C-alpha cells in the first residue's frame, strides 16, 4: 500500500507544539487593519488551538 501524503497546504499553516497540540493563525488580520482597534489586532495576532471537531481532520492531513 502506498504511503499517505502530507497535505502541503496544511503543513505550511499548522504548527505542532512540543506537547503535540496543533496551533493555527487566526483570520481577519491580513488587510483593512486601519479601522480595527489595536486591542482587536493584538488578540487576532495570537495563535489558537483547533476546534475539537477540526483537529482530527487536520491530524490526518498532516499524515498522522
Secondary structure, 3 states (H helix, E strand, C coil): CCCCCCCHHHHHHEEECCCCCEEECCCCCCCCCCCCCHHHHHHHHCCEECCHHHHHHHHHHCCC
